[in-house]
Amino acid sequence: MLSPIRWQNNKLQLLDQRVLPLREKWLSYEKACDVATAIQNMVVRGAPAIGITAGYAMALSTIQHKNYKNKQKKIRQDLNILKKSRPTAYNLFWALQQYEHFIDTNNFSLQDYLSKAIKIHQDDIKNNLKMGKIGEKYIQKNDGILTHCNAGALATGGFGTALGVIRAAHNNNKIKKIYADETRPWLQGSRLTAWELAHDNIKCCVITDNTAAHLIREKKVQWIIVGADRITANADVINKIGTYNLAVLAKFHKIGFMVVAPTSTIDKNLKKGTDVQIEKRRADEILNFGEKKITNKNYDTYNVVFDVTPAKLVDVLVTEKEAIENPNFNKINEL
Amino acid sequence: MLSPIRWQNNKLQLLDQRVLPLREKWLSYEKACDVATAIQNMVVRGAPAIGITAGYAMALSTIQHKNYKNKQKKIRQDLNILKKSRPTAYNLFWALQQYEHFIDTNNFSLQDYLSKAIKIHQDDIKNNLKMGKIGEKYIQKNDGILTHCNAGALATGGFGTALGVIRAAHNNNKIKKIYADETRPWLQGSRLTAWELAHDNIKCCVITDNTAAHLIREKKVQWIIVGADRITANADVINKIGTYNLAVLAKFHKIGFMVVAPTSTIDKNLKKGTDVQIEKRRADEILNFGEKKITNKNYDTYNVVFDVTPAKLVDVLVTEKEAIENPNFNKINEL
């Protein structure tokens, strides 16, 4: 199974998602702080994948500091650096939180840290397979599906959240056509989703983000299926910029809008979506493509990379526990 | 006044919009068939600018064939080649139609052909200035404005349609902030709109197309203002892909949606928007950026470059004659 994260010879290897699909390049990490930089620079991205990566980074931290006198200080420092690597995806904090007790109790065993990381990784894959089964039941024969960003194997431990449901529905021969928004500015759709589906011999059709409405009007899409970076207590969904736009289009055209995310993405401590810190990134992500200049670099931009979809626009939230139709505070609370 | 089209020494010069803003390069044309290729390749684009360009191309045709025996055949051939250069923008057909009578009556006078082209060009600028005045009345002090694609000086004879209204409102100090959708795949927003506004010392902020919904939800936009490539008898609007998306967002969020287009864009012979031929362009516009590969070239794409906005989503259609609120068949018919 395709996974963007692997542990080998006490090193963490990440598939560099900045250069996919033109290059398939693995980078190797020995220090937690370098992993934090990799998360920040989007070598690895996708909420569940970031959480898993942070777990392995904590294991690296115990190796790096094994001969250090004040391990507690150093390892806690690494945890805090990792916590600050990106602000929006909840799985990062959820994963790191599981190491707090180790640090508090002076447990710095590589075995324990690594086991936990592997468990986070394996559980994520298991959850994705479960969500695939639960979510695909909503898909009817010959449905057209639109997805945004990459909520696939590359964004998770493997199989994917939104793409997990799409994979499962594809395996049951239900899908007429899969459309992938290219997802500006980082092009997770045309670079990552198209690549990982092609890797599994699943065809998809890449569109610009602004084509979705036209496609839906042409009745080519019955379900929009996306992942999530964070879900708040009231079931608001924080996900890649453009998700809210799609949710509005789904409501306006009366087609289905499905969010697929493990419970590790749910942040019950935050009341509502607008309480979440939405990351703003650099202007050059819009004004350049990679090293290639697109336009003048002095133009002003507004590069917010996530948006908030209010719960009332979500038809079904698929978790590894169950599918929640018309999710709200009470249903999330009972989960 | 900035204009992307100029006639000099019996040659037509076009500002190459494919390489703006990184290069300001003028290309010179002596043959109508080469101008048709330039239109097809988007050296010049924007419905009114294409119409003006076609007029000058007809003048070139009389020069090229002045010593040719069967001028009528050759010049009609050029007209037909120009007609096929792009299928959607109506101004192309509207402008060329004005030369049919000359050809039918064996009039091949450069003077007449050129005068007509200059009149089309000058009238377009005049109309834009009129529409600027008419449209800007709808803008309130401190409104935020979002525009899509480039419906500015570069898309017209000068001043612009949508950007004409925005320029006029800016000159009256009404606008709080102008947002420009980058407009994938061709990036008319981040390349052309940002450049021509900067040229006139007007600030704007570039966003990815999928950020519009979030911006509107944040109440930063009160009016969405766009141009049009064709308007049908029932007031449906055919414009750059993504326009329909914005119209849905405007309706959903109860903000204004304004279309600015001269009557030369109105095609009373077509009943409704879905009757218009929507141009599909090459996959590499999505999979590449210019010469730069973004992703694997074998991925499937759906690169429709226009969409249809039904009249019922248009709050006001601004023409050089008047502003039509809630446009429909009867109001267009009476225009």
Boltz contact constraints between the chains, C-beta under 6 A:
constraints:
  - contact:
      token1: [A, 21]
      token2: [B, 295]
      max_distance: 6.0
  - contact:
      token1: [A, 21]
      token2: [B, 296]
      max_distance: 6.0
  - contact:
      token1: [A, 184]
      token2: [B, 208]
      max_distance: 6.0
  - contact:
      token1: [A, 185]
      token2: [B, 208]
      max_distance: 6.0
  - contact:
      token1: [A, 190]
      token2: [B, 295]
      max_distance: 6.0
  - contact:
      token1: [A, 191]
      token2: [B, 295]
      max_distance: 6.0
  - contact:
      token1: [A, 194]
      token2: [B, 299]
      max_distance: 6.0
  - contact:
      token1: [A, 205]
      token2: [B, 300]
      max_distance: 6.0
  - contact:
      token1: [A, 205]
      token2: [B, 302]
      max_distance: 6.0
  - contact:
      token1: [A, 206]
      token2: [B, 286]
      max_distance: 6.0
  - contact:
      token1: [A, 206]
      token2: [B, 299]
      max_distance: 6.0
  - contact:
      token1: [A, 206]
      token2: [B, 301]
      max_distance: 6.0
  - contact:
      token1: [A, 207]
      token2: [B, 302]
      max_distance: 6.0
  - contact:
      token1: [A, 208]
      token2: [B, 184]
      max_distance: 6.0
  - contact:
      token1: [A, 208]
      token2: [B, 185]
      max_distance: 6.0
  - contact:
      token1: [A, 209]
      token2: [B, 209]
      max_distance: 6.0
  - contact:
      token1: [A, 209]
      token2: [B, 210]
      max_distance: 6.0
  - contact:
      token1: [A, 210]
      token2: [B, 209]
      max_distance: 6.0
  - contact:
      token1: [A, 210]
      token2: [B, 241]
      max_distance: 6.0
  - contact:
      token1: [A, 210]
      token2: [B, 242]
      max_distance: 6.0
  - contact:
      token1: [A, 210]
      token2: [B, 245]
      max_distance: 6.0
  - contact:
      token1: [A, 211]
      token2: [B, 241]
      max_distance: 6.0
  - contact:
      token1: [A, 213]
      token2: [B, 244]
      max_distance: 6.0
  - contact:
      token1: [A, 213]
      token2: [B, 245]
      max_distance: 6.0
  - contact:
      token1: [A, 213]
      token2: [B, 248]
      max_distance: 6.0
  - contact:
      token1: [A, 214]
      token2: [B, 244]
      max_distance: 6.0
  - contact:
      token1: [A, 214]
      token2: [B, 307]
      max_distance: 6.0
  - contact:
      token1: [A, 241]
      token2: [B, 210]
      max_distance: 6.0
  - contact:
      token1: [A, 241]
      token2: [B, 211]
      max_distance: 6.0
  - contact:
      token1: [A, 242]
      token2: [B, 210]
      max_distance: 6.0
  - contact:
      token1: [A, 244]
      token2: [B, 213]
      max_distance: 6.0
  - contact:
      token1: [A, 244]
      token2: [B, 214]
      max_distance: 6.0
  - contact:
      token1: [A, 245]
      token2: [B, 210]
      max_distance: 6.0
  - contact:
      token1: [A, 245]
      token2: [B, 213]
      max_distance: 6.0
  - contact:
      token1: [A, 248]
      token2: [B, 213]
      max_distance: 6.0
  - contact:
      token1: [A, 248]
      token2: [B, 252]
      max_distance: 6.0
  - contact:
      token1: [A, 252]
      token2: [B, 248]
      max_distance: 6.0
  - contact:
      token1: [A, 286]
      token2: [B, 206]
      max_distance: 6.0
  - contact:
      token1: [A, 289]
      token2: [B, 289]
      max_distance: 6.0
  - contact:
      token1: [A, 292]
      token2: [B, 292]
      max_distance: 6.0
  - contact:
      token1: [A, 295]
      token2: [B, 21]
      max_distance: 6.0
  - contact:
      token1: [A, 295]
      token2: [B, 190]
      max_distance: 6.0
  - contact:
      token1: [A, 295]
      token2: [B, 191]
      max_distance: 6.0
  - contact:
      token1: [A, 296]
      token2: [B, 21]
      max_distance: 6.0
  - contact:
      token1: [A, 299]
      token2: [B, 194]
      max_distance: 6.0
  - contact:
      token1: [A, 299]
      token2: [B, 206]
      max_distance: 6.0
  - contact:
      token1: [A, 300]
      token2: [B, 205]
      max_distance: 6.0
  - contact:
      token1: [A, 301]
      token2: [B, 206]
      max_distance: 6.0
  - contact:
      token1: [A, 302]
      token2: [B, 205]
      max_distance: 6.0
  - contact:
      token1: [A, 302]
      token2: [B, 207]
      max_distance: 6.0
  - contact:
      token1: [A, 307]
      token2: [B, 214]
      max_distance: 6.0
